[in-house]
Each structure stands twice: as C-alpha cells, then as structure tokens.
Amino acid sequence: MAAREHRLTGDAVFREIIRRTRPFHTSYFIVRGLVKSDGSLRYAFIISAKVSKKATVRNKLRRRLREIIRPLESNMRPHTDIMMIAKTPALTLDFVGLRTEIIASLKKADLLHD
C-alpha cells in the first residue's frame, strides 16, 4: 500500500479532479493530474470490475502499479493529485511493459520530468 501521505482518498477529491482536469488517454490508461499550490504528491489507481471480474486480478494489477510508481515519485511533479484509470488491455502487459506505459502516460500528461 502507498504511504499514507501519498494516498488519494475521498469521493470529493476524485470529483474535484474529474471536474477540474482533462484526461490523457493511452491504450492502457487514462491519466488525470491536478496541480495544486500546496500539499504532497498523492495518487490513486482505479481498476474497475469492467477490467476484470476477479478481485485478485485487479489487486495484483494495483500492487504492480504502486511498485512502479514508488521509485518515480522523486521525478514527479510535487503538489499534484494523480488519478490513473486502468483499461482492460493493461492486464496483458508484464511488469516491464506496465512500467514503460506508466512512464509514457505520465509524460504525456506532463506529470513526470526526466
């Protein structure tokens, strides 16, 4: 699980991100990032039952995504709330493929710098 200060929780927060940002689509993810004036970097991964009916499959994907994001936190924009929504094709990727796609998605949304 992500460190408490990096967790994005609360329905109101998700609604604000959806209302105030535009989505960046890739074949595997939809990324939304809300840059704030203060606060820490927070993120959430949304993997719906449409992606897989099995909770074990969704949780495995969520764990992989968290492990990929953790070392990237220092290169991500500070004071940002990031919401990543997984699409069904994300299940077909291995760990390295997921990492490549996440980096590409975050760069497309201008949330990750080199």
PEGI-V661023 format. One record per helix or strand of 2 or more residues. SS is the DSSP state (@ for helix, = for strand). FROM is the first residue (numbers start at 1). TO is the last residue. If there is no record, write none. Layout:
BEGIN
SS,FROM,TO ; SS,FROM,TO
END
This chain:
BEGIN
@,4,6 ; @,11,20 ; =,24,25 ; =,29,35 ; =,42,46 ; @,55,70 ; @,73,75 ; =,80,86 ; @,88,92 ; @,95,108
END
